[in-house]
Amino acid sequence: MSSPVQIDGYSLTPQNLYALSFGKDTIELSEEAITRVNAGRDVVDQIVASGEIVYGINTGFGLFSNVSVTADKLGELQENLIRSHCAGVGNPLTMARTRMLLAVRINVLAKGHSGIRLSNVQKMIKAFNSSFLPVVPEKGTVGASGDLAPLSHLALGLMGEGKMWDPRTNEIGDAKTILADHNFEPITLGAKEGLALINGTQLIASLGAEAVERAANVAKCADVATALTLEGLCGTVRAYHPLIHKVRPHVGQQVVAARVRTLLQPENPSELWQSHQYKGKVQDAYSLRCVPQVHGIVNDTINFVKGILTTELNCATDNPMVFTAEQVANEIPFGFDIKIANPDDDDKDSFTKGLTKKYAEKPAQTRTDAPAESGEVTDLDAAKAEIAALKKTVAEQEKTIDEKKNWAMFKKESDTQTLGGGGVIMSGGNFHGEYPAKALDFLAIGVHELANISERRIERMCNPTLSNLPAFLVADGGFNSGFMIAHCTAAAMVSENKVLTHPASVDSISTSAAKEDHVSMGGFAARKALEVVGNVEVCIAIELLAACQAIEFHRPLKTTAALERVHALVRSVAAPWDRDRIMNNDIDAVHELIKSGAIWDAVKDDLTVEAGGDPLGKQ
């Protein structure tokens, strides 16, 4: 068995998170993470001992943040939070997706800004490693203040309440019973620990990690399908010449052109290409000729979204957040430069820059002479003089303040609390899911285009007026229907995606009595992105089946060695279409070849790495 994956709060990627979903690896906290978790909890414990009133520790939540709670009820307060927030509905997340959700939440806790006890984090790790996975309904989050409902269901099961997947049977059962059967001690909640488990974007980020990893894989498979389709339709690789793409050097465009060109080996063309040599044709249709430009932006979109999600997976997203005394001392005033600026200064740019950074509140000024009431002003010049005098008074009393004193002045008790040298509890908005929500809406829009153009290539292969192949890629047409309805399925997937790619994150509904008056809808963005990716995979599976069938009509001629391996792989799960049979079995089988990575594995070794990096995206 491989060594446990280290969880440190900083190095989780979409790729290794998705790998964790399959339950083949265990995890453990790094030593640095253990130190940070303990330090963060010390801050909470000192505040509890002091009796100071701090949001999230000994107050209510949201609109009830002004309600204080006595020390003897702090644990019950956190338990009530979890139970009341378990309001999710819909189908449960799969065990694999729940495993990802749990792993990401542990990674957030490992940063040490949550204030949770180390013993509870270790119990969560034990639950992950033993596949004690709570049942988490997939719907109910608006993506701010984090994914509250799904994360509450995750916490509830670990508390021994609600439902849980039984690792012995992979069936849903009673959480209390399942944990007791395995001698697993449920987590118990102390001050702040309920909030520590549920504030954050982990549902969005974990589902997004799966979506972006599957999108990256199907994008490569789409390039393979394109090359096979080009061969089946007797197309040309001329549109993939390096000179064309060098003068429009988008990264994704060059990667796709290089992949397809390499798979078709124009310097050593296949028997099939040599049989026609593209004679009598001038140029291919856009769905064949413009693939680098269309698939290319999809690749670039995927890489952009991966960057956003990689950051998000390693973010502290709690509210309130815990900072130790050392962190406060090192960062006062938390990374913001103090700049006092006067809006009436001639240097407007200086003032604008000042507004972008934290600046000091000015002490209230007391005047011995009261300003004139509006009704008393009879002379405009006198009024102007009054205003000028006020400005002069304020300007004379402005002065530079020591940064640490300055920090104390703009700290407000309503959202932060210090305790001597213990540290700081601070409210903020890191739980807001707008970053991953927007990124995943963008991913859905981008990856959908692979299906959009793939469906056009499937149509060209099925349409005898465009392909010079038998109608619907079957002999004895009329008696056999061949790929007629398989093409309809691809068209249906594309049409569904056109609706699913409407961005979820353009919507916002005020919640929690207008306390949470702007939300991201990132949970729906993530679920939609996954559905779009799944539909794209189906379209590429159908294209691979159709392209392999097109190749059958050119036998005994062969395509390139790499594409022959793809053909053989498809044929290992789906025989040639000599006569009609149940089609969806073949589609499902090739879909699984795509998802498993087998299609890409069949060709990746043929994509040689060129000087200067990996332009073919081999990895």
TORBA-834212 format. One line per field, with one value per residue (C-alpha): chain; residue number from 1; y, x negated, z negated. Coordinates in steps of 0.05 Angstrom, whole numbers. Layout:
residues N
ch <- (A; ...)
i <- (NUM; ...)
v <- (Y; ...)
u <- (X; ...)
w <- (Z; ...)
This chain:
residues 619
ch <- (A; A; A; A; A; A; A; A; A; A; A; A; A; A; A; A; A; A; A; A; A; A; A; A; A; A; A; A; A; A; A; A; A; A; A; A; A; A; A; A; A; A; A; A; A; A; A; A; A; A; A; A; A; A; A; A; A; A; A; A; A; A; A; A; A; A; A; A; A; A; A; A; A; A; A; A; A; A; A; A; A; A; A; A; A; A; A; A; A; A; A; A; A; A; A; A; A; A; A; A; A; A; A; A; A; A; A; A; A; A; A; A; A; A; A; A; A; A; A; A; A; A; A; A; A; A; A; A; A; A; A; A; A; A; A; A; A; A; A; A; A; A; A; A; A; A; A; A; A; A; A; A; A; A; A; A; A; A; A; A; A; A; A; A; A; A; A; A; A; A; A; A; A; A; A; A; A; A; A; A; A; A; A; A; A; A; A; A; A; A; A; A; A; A; A; A; A; A; A; A; A; A; A; A; A; A; A; A; A; A; A; A; A; A; A; A; A; A; A; A; A; A; A; A; A; A; A; A; A; A; A; A; A; A; A; A; A; A; A; A; A; A; A; A; A; A; A; A; A; A; A; A; A; A; A; A; A; A; A; A; A; A; A; A; A; A; A; A; A; A; A; A; A; A; A; A; A; A; A; A; A; A; A; A; A; A; A; A; A; A; A; A; A; A; A; A; A; A; A; A; A; A; A; A; A; A; A; A; A; A; A; A; A; A; A; A; A; A; A; A; A; A; A; A; A; A; A; A; A; A; A; A; A; A; A; A; A; A; A; A; A; A; A; A; A; A; A; A; A; A; A; A; A; A; A; A; A; A; A; A; A; A; A; A; A; A; A; A; A; A; A; A; A; A; A; A; A; A; A; A; A; A; A; A; A; A; A; A; A; A; A; A; A; A; A; A; A; A; A; A; A; A; A; A; A; A; A; A; A; A; A; A; A; A; A; A; A; A; A; A; A; A; A; A; A; A; A; A; A; A; A; A; A; A; A; A; A; A; A; A; A; A; A; A; A; A; A; A; A; A; A; A; A; A; A; A; A; A; A; A; A; A; A; A; A; A; A; A; A; A; A; A; A; A; A; A; A; A; A; A; A; A; A; A; A; A; A; A; A; A; A; A; A; A; A; A; A; A; A; A; A; A; A; A; A; A; A; A; A; A; A; A; A; A; A; A; A; A; A; A; A; A; A; A; A; A; A; A; A; A; A; A; A; A; A; A; A; A; A; A; A; A; A; A; A; A; A; A; A; A; A; A; A; A; A; A; A; A; A; A; A; A; A; A; A; A; A; A; A; A; A; A; A; A; A; A; A; A; A; A; A; A; A; A; A; A; A; A; A; A; A; A; A; A; A; A; A; A; A; A; A; A; A; A; A; A; A; A; A; A; A; A; A; A; A; A; A; A; A)
i <- (1; 2; 3; 4; 5; 6; 7; 8; 9; 10; 11; 12; 13; 14; 15; 16; 17; 18; 19; 20; 21; 22; 23; 24; 25; 26; 27; 28; 29; 30; 31; 32; 33; 34; 35; 36; 37; 38; 39; 40; 41; 42; 43; 44; 45; 46; 47; 48; 49; 50; 51; 52; 53; 54; 55; 56; 57; 58; 59; 60; 61; 62; 63; 64; 65; 66; 67; 68; 69; 70; 71; 72; 73; 74; 75; 76; 77; 78; 79; 80; 81; 82; 83; 84; 85; 86; 87; 88; 89; 90; 91; 92; 93; 94; 95; 96; 97; 98; 99; 100; 101; 102; 103; 104; 105; 106; 107; 108; 109; 110; 111; 112; 113; 114; 115; 116; 117; 118; 119; 120; 121; 122; 123; 124; 125; 126; 127; 128; 129; 130; 131; 132; 133; 134; 135; 136; 137; 138; 139; 140; 141; 142; 143; 144; 145; 146; 147; 148; 149; 150; 151; 152; 153; 154; 155; 156; 157; 158; 159; 160; 161; 162; 163; 164; 165; 166; 167; 168; 169; 170; 171; 172; 173; 174; 175; 176; 177; 178; 179; 180; 181; 182; 183; 184; 185; 186; 187; 188; 189; 190; 191; 192; 193; 194; 195; 196; 197; 198; 199; 200; 201; 202; 203; 204; 205; 206; 207; 208; 209; 210; 211; 212; 213; 214; 215; 216; 217; 218; 219; 220; 221; 222; 223; 224; 225; 226; 227; 228; 229; 230; 231; 232; 233; 234; 235; 236; 237; 238; 239; 240; 241; 242; 243; 244; 245; 246; 247; 248; 249; 250; 251; 252; 253; 254; 255; 256; 257; 258; 259; 260; 261; 262; 263; 264; 265; 266; 267; 268; 269; 270; 271; 272; 273; 274; 275; 276; 277; 278; 279; 280; 281; 282; 283; 284; 285; 286; 287; 288; 289; 290; 291; 292; 293; 294; 295; 296; 297; 298; 299; 300; 301; 302; 303; 304; 305; 306; 307; 308; 309; 310; 311; 312; 313; 314; 315; 316; 317; 318; 319; 320; 321; 322; 323; 324; 325; 326; 327; 328; 329; 330; 331; 332; 333; 334; 335; 336; 337; 338; 339; 340; 341; 342; 343; 344; 345; 346; 347; 348; 349; 350; 351; 352; 353; 354; 355; 356; 357; 358; 359; 360; 361; 362; 363; 364; 365; 366; 367; 368; 369; 370; 371; 372; 373; 374; 375; 376; 377; 378; 379; 380; 381; 382; 383; 384; 385; 386; 387; 388; 389; 390; 391; 392; 393; 394; 395; 396; 397; 398; 399; 400; 401; 402; 403; 404; 405; 406; 407; 408; 409; 410; 411; 412; 413; 414; 415; 416; 417; 418; 419; 420; 421; 422; 423; 424; 425; 426; 427; 428; 429; 430; 431; 432; 433; 434; 435; 436; 437; 438; 439; 440; 441; 442; 443; 444; 445; 446; 447; 448; 449; 450; 451; 452; 453; 454; 455; 456; 457; 458; 459; 460; 461; 462; 463; 464; 465; 466; 467; 468; 469; 470; 471; 472; 473; 474; 475; 476; 477; 478; 479; 480; 481; 482; 483; 484; 485; 486; 487; 488; 489; 490; 491; 492; 493; 494; 495; 496; 497; 498; 499; 500; 501; 502; 503; 504; 505; 506; 507; 508; 509; 510; 511; 512; 513; 514; 515; 516; 517; 518; 519; 520; 521; 522; 523; 524; 525; 526; 527; 528; 529; 530; 531; 532; 533; 534; 535; 536; 537; 538; 539; 540; 541; 542; 543; 544; 545; 546; 547; 548; 549; 550; 551; 552; 553; 554; 555; 556; 557; 558; 559; 560; 561; 562; 563; 564; 565; 566; 567; 568; 569; 570; 571; 572; 573; 574; 575; 576; 577; 578; 579; 580; 581; 582; 583; 584; 585; 586; 587; 588; 589; 590; 591; 592; 593; 594; 595; 596; 597; 598; 599; 600; 601; 602; 603; 604; 605; 606; 607; 608; 609; 610; 611; 612; 613; 614; 615; 616; 617; 618; 619)
v <- (0; 69; 120; 165; 230; 289; 341; 408; 461; 487; 434; 400; 401; 382; 323; 292; 308; 272; 213; 211; 203; 130; 108; 77; 124; 145; 214; 243; 313; 341; 361; 434; 428; 396; 455; 505; 470; 470; 543; 563; 525; 559; 626; 601; 570; 634; 675; 625; 628; 704; 708; 759; 761; 741; 723; 650; 629; 651; 686; 666; 665; 709; 755; 728; 749; 800; 744; 720; 649; 626; 583; 521; 520; 531; 458; 454; 519; 488; 423; 463; 500; 435; 404; 466; 475; 404; 427; 396; 360; 318; 258; 243; 255; 192; 161; 185; 257; 255; 230; 291; 338; 310; 313; 386; 406; 371; 410; 475; 458; 441; 514; 529; 588; 550; 541; 467; 418; 371; 311; 326; 335; 268; 236; 264; 235; 167; 172; 187; 130; 81; 107; 128; 177; 215; 221; 291; 316; 351; 410; 467; 511; 582; 586; 639; 638; 578; 511; 509; 455; 402; 414; 409; 341; 320; 342; 311; 240; 247; 267; 200; 229; 225; 177; 148; 102; 34; 17; -58; -55; 14; 22; 78; 65; 98; 137; 122; 47; 44; 82; 40; -24; -2; 26; 95; 151; 207; 278; 323; 398; 452; 527; 549; 478; 475; 536; 508; 448; 484; 552; 548; 532; 459; 430; 477; 465; 390; 379; 430; 390; 329; 371; 403; 338; 302; 362; 359; 285; 290; 349; 304; 248; 297; 310; 235; 229; 286; 252; 187; 224; 260; 192; 163; 222; 224; 293; 329; 350; 411; 458; 435; 458; 492; 555; 569; 564; 599; 664; 657; 629; 616; 561; 515; 523; 502; 443; 416; 426; 390; 332; 319; 330; 280; 228; 233; 233; 275; 261; 187; 184; 124; 73; 103; 173; 150; 117; 184; 237; 288; 292; 330; 369; 440; 447; 412; 438; 480; 422; 388; 448; 494; 443; 475; 542; 512; 457; 504; 554; 496; 474; 545; 551; 486; 510; 576; 541; 493; 552; 582; 516; 499; 564; 552; 482; 511; 572; 587; 600; 604; 660; 683; 667; 654; 688; 675; 729; 714; 721; 787; 813; 794; 823; 884; 912; 845; 863; 930; 991; 1051; 1113; 1175; 1213; 1275; 1272; 1346; 1338; 1360; 1293; 1253; 1192; 1191; 1192; 1136; 1093; 1109; 1083; 1016; 1005; 1006; 1075; 1102; 1128; 1200; 1218; 1258; 1333; 1377; 1450; 1505; 1544; 1509; 1513; 1557; 1527; 1528; 1577; 1626; 1629; 1693; 1705; 1654; 1680; 1669; 1598; 1584; 1613; 1568; 1506; 1528; 1538; 1467; 1438; 1476; 1451; 1379; 1386; 1416; 1360; 1303; 1267; 1202; 1149; 1091; 1029; 987; 1043; 1054; 980; 985; 1046; 1013; 947; 943; 900; 879; 838; 826; 811; 809; 775; 800; 760; 704; 726; 753; 728; 766; 765; 769; 740; 685; 637; 671; 624; 674; 654; 580; 594; 640; 593; 533; 570; 588; 515; 492; 543; 524; 448; 447; 469; 402; 369; 424; 413; 337; 330; 365; 315; 257; 286; 289; 216; 195; 237; 202; 267; 293; 230; 186; 130; 88; 126; 123; 81; 15; -34; -53; 14; 13; -56; -29; 40; 42; 106; 145; 151; 152; 218; 240; 225; 268; 324; 316; 322; 386; 416; 401; 433; 496; 505; 479; 529; 588; 614; 599; 653; 711; 700; 721; 716; 751; 703; 703; 764; 804; 792; 749; 793; 770; 697; 659; 600; 563; 495; 495; 520; 460; 409; 438; 436; 363; 348; 386; 348; 282; 301; 320; 252; 218; 258; 241; 168; 169; 203; 150; 95; 129; 142; 70; 48; 95; 63; -5; 18; 32; -36; -69; -2; 20; 87; 107; 61; 105; 109; 34; 23; 68; 29; -37; -11; 11; -56; -92; -66; -53; -98; -69; -49; -103; -105; -68; -85; -48; 16; 45; -13; 8; 81; 65; 21; 73; 127; 86; 80; 156; 167; 114; 148; 86; 125; 175; 121; 86; 145; 188; 153; 171; 245; 262; 320; 375; 421; 473; 436; 394; 430; 367; 365; 294; 292)
u <- (0; -26; -46; 10; 21; -2; 51; 18; 69; 26; 11; 77; 91; 152; 114; 94; 161; 197; 149; 169; 242; 232; 214; 147; 105; 103; 87; 51; 36; -33; -72; -67; 8; 13; -25; 21; 85; 62; 42; 108; 146; 105; 132; 204; 192; 162; 221; 270; 232; 233; 308; 301; 360; 336; 378; 381; 353; 404; 457; 513; 502; 523; 579; 571; 499; 518; 544; 493; 491; 467; 405; 443; 482; 426; 423; 498; 497; 450; 491; 555; 520; 504; 573; 611; 567; 579; 632; 604; 648; 641; 600; 541; 471; 436; 387; 331; 355; 367; 296; 271; 314; 287; 215; 221; 252; 195; 146; 179; 176; 102; 87; 101; 149; 212; 201; 219; 188; 135; 172; 232; 189; 157; 225; 244; 181; 197; 267; 237; 187; 242; 295; 343; 377; 440; 498; 496; 555; 530; 578; 589; 528; 528; 452; 448; 440; 404; 436; 472; 524; 480; 423; 472; 495; 422; 411; 476; 457; 389; 427; 463; 529; 567; 547; 481; 455; 438; 367; 384; 441; 438; 510; 541; 553; 558; 495; 497; 503; 449; 399; 415; 406; 336; 319; 312; 321; 363; 336; 361; 365; 336; 334; 332; 324; 391; 374; 305; 337; 388; 362; 330; 334; 314; 374; 364; 289; 291; 344; 306; 242; 275; 307; 242; 202; 253; 257; 181; 185; 243; 210; 151; 198; 234; 169; 160; 231; 218; 157; 196; 254; 207; 182; 252; 275; 212; 194; 128; 80; 57; 98; 56; -11; -56; -63; 12; 13; -53; -22; 37; -2; 51; 24; 85; 90; 17; 25; 86; 55; -8; 31; 75; 16; -26; 29; 38; -37; -37; -112; -96; -22; 22; 42; 111; 88; 41; 101; 135; 82; 138; 144; 203; 214; 195; 209; 248; 309; 299; 314; 252; 209; 219; 210; 145; 180; 243; 212; 154; 194; 226; 157; 139; 204; 191; 121; 150; 202; 150; 111; 172; 191; 120; 119; 190; 175; 120; 157; 180; 254; 280; 319; 297; 224; 171; 102; 48; 10; -51; -10; 18; -52; -79; -22; 4; 46; 56; 19; 53; 10; 35; 44; 82; 107; 149; 203; 194; 120; 100; 66; 130; 90; 56; 123; 150; 90; 101; 172; 147; 109; 130; 128; 138; 203; 194; 211; 274; 262; 295; 307; 318; 360; 420; 431; 486; 554; 578; 633; 582; 540; 556; 491; 463; 393; 400; 423; 363; 317; 349; 335; 263; 252; 278; 231; 172; 187; 189; 126; 86; 103; 87; 23; -13; 3; -41; -17; -2; 38; 71; 91; 124; 164; 197; 209; 282; 309; 367; 323; 257; 234; 164; 143; 77; 23; 71; 89; 147; 215; 237; 299; 293; 321; 274; 333; 363; 363; 359; 289; 303; 374; 353; 296; 341; 393; 336; 314; 383; 387; 317; 320; 389; 359; 324; 392; 419; 367; 363; 437; 423; 369; 416; 467; 416; 399; 473; 495; 477; 479; 422; 382; 384; 398; 461; 518; 514; 451; 486; 493; 562; 591; 666; 664; 612; 614; 542; 520; 584; 607; 537; 529; 596; 568; 507; 553; 595; 533; 512; 581; 583; 516; 540; 588; 540; 486; 529; 487; 514; 470; 506; 562; 564; 620; 616; 619; 615; 660; 616; 554; 528; 554; 508; 493; 455; 500; 435; 463; 508; 452; 410; 465; 481; 409; 405; 468; 441; 375; 413; 454; 391; 360; 421; 414; 341; 357; 407; 357; 305; 355; 375; 303; 283; 343; 323; 254; 286; 310; 237; 210; 162; 126; 99; 92; 32; 5; 30; 100; 101; 91; 150; 191; 171; 188; 257; 267; 250; 315; 357; 357; 364; 435; 451; 525; 569; 564; 574; 533; 531; 487; 433; 440; 434; 374; 335; 357; 323; 260; 258; 271; 220; 165; 156; 167; 113; 66; 70; 37; 0; -67; -65; -61; -135; -156; -185; -241; -222; -169; -108; -68; -29; 0; -24; -13)
w <- (0; 17; -35; -61; -23; -65; -79; -95; -75; -18; 35; 54; 129; 170; 197; 131; 100; 156; 146; 72; 92; 112; 41; 58; 16; -57; -83; -143; -170; -161; -223; -204; -198; -267; -297; -262; -283; -356; -354; -325; -378; -433; -410; -416; -484; -512; -488; -519; -585; -584; -577; -520; -472; -402; -341; -326; -393; -443; -401; -354; -279; -221; -242; -313; -319; -373; -418; -469; -496; -564; -571; -593; -528; -477; -455; -448; -409; -357; -354; -343; -287; -251; -261; -239; -178; -154; -105; -41; 8; 71; 88; 43; 67; 88; 40; 85; 84; 9; 1; 39; -1; -66; -42; -22; -88; -125; -81; -101; -175; -166; -153; -226; -217; -238; -313; -314; -362; -333; -360; -317; -255; -269; -275; -207; -178; -208; -178; -110; -114; -136; -87; -141; -94; -115; -67; -37; 5; 67; 66; 17; 20; 48; 43; -12; -72; -43; -27; -94; -82; -50; -99; -157; -132; -127; -200; -224; -203; -237; -300; -296; -273; -208; -152; -130; -75; -105; -81; -86; -36; -3; -24; -65; -139; -206; -223; -297; -285; -232; -275; -336; -296; -279; -348; -319; -369; -339; -340; -395; -387; -430; -421; -348; -322; -288; -247; -234; -199; -154; -132; -64; 10; 6; 43; 101; 101; 95; 149; 190; 183; 212; 268; 289; 287; 329; 375; 386; 402; 451; 486; 502; 524; 569; 605; 615; 641; 689; 718; 728; 760; 808; 830; 837; 879; 921; 896; 894; 841; 880; 837; 778; 808; 756; 798; 794; 718; 707; 731; 683; 625; 572; 528; 532; 607; 616; 569; 606; 675; 653; 623; 684; 732; 694; 691; 766; 781; 845; 855; 857; 878; 867; 921; 918; 933; 988; 1022; 1035; 1020; 1015; 1090; 1118; 1053; 1035; 961; 906; 870; 808; 760; 788; 807; 747; 692; 665; 657; 625; 583; 567; 527; 489; 468; 446; 408; 371; 351; 326; 284; 257; 232; 196; 165; 143; 104; 77; 52; 8; -19; -89; -80; -152; -185; -233; -222; -274; -273; -324; -360; -317; -253; -278; -296; -228; -187; -224; -196; -160; -97; -84; -78; -117; -76; -99; -40; -33; 21; 33; 50; 119; 128; 142; 164; 96; 62; 106; 89; 16; 19; 46; -18; -91; -120; -189; -217; -239; -310; -317; -322; -375; -357; -408; -359; -330; -255; -230; -220; -148; -164; -193; -130; -95; -57; -7; -17; -92; -80; -36; -89; -141; -98; -86; -160; -174; -123; -151; -222; -200; -157; -214; -261; -214; -230; -215; -267; -287; -248; -309; -342; -275; -272; -340; -316; -256; -291; -310; -366; -322; -276; -312; -381; -411; -474; -499; -465; -447; -377; -337; -315; -253; -210; -135; -71; -48; -49; 12; 71; 128; 150; 162; 184; 240; 259; 264; 305; 351; 353; 373; 429; 453; 451; 483; 548; 555; 560; 604; 658; 647; 664; 730; 746; 728; 776; 831; 822; 820; 879; 945; 985; 941; 927; 989; 939; 931; 898; 822; 829; 840; 898; 921; 900; 891; 863; 814; 783; 761; 726; 742; 669; 641; 677; 647; 578; 592; 615; 552; 508; 545; 538; 463; 455; 488; 429; 376; 396; 375; 317; 248; 218; 253; 203; 130; 79; 12; -47; -123; -132; -84; -126; -69; -14; 43; 58; 112; 130; 138; 117; 178; 222; 200; 210; 278; 299; 281; 321; 381; 378; 375; 437; 474; 457; 487; 552; 558; 545; 602; 648; 632; 648; 712; 733; 720; 761; 818; 817; 828; 897; 917; 897; 909; 910; 844; 809; 767; 713; 657; 686; 700; 626; 611; 662; 630; 561; 583; 617; 553; 524; 586; 648; 719; 736; 786; 767; 718; 644; 578; 586; 516; 492; 540; 522; 448; 459; 498; 449; 395; 437; 440; 366; 345; 387; 431; 496; 480; 453; 520; 556; 507; 517; 591; 575; 571; 527; 569; 547; 497; 458; 470; 524; 539; 470; 462; 387)
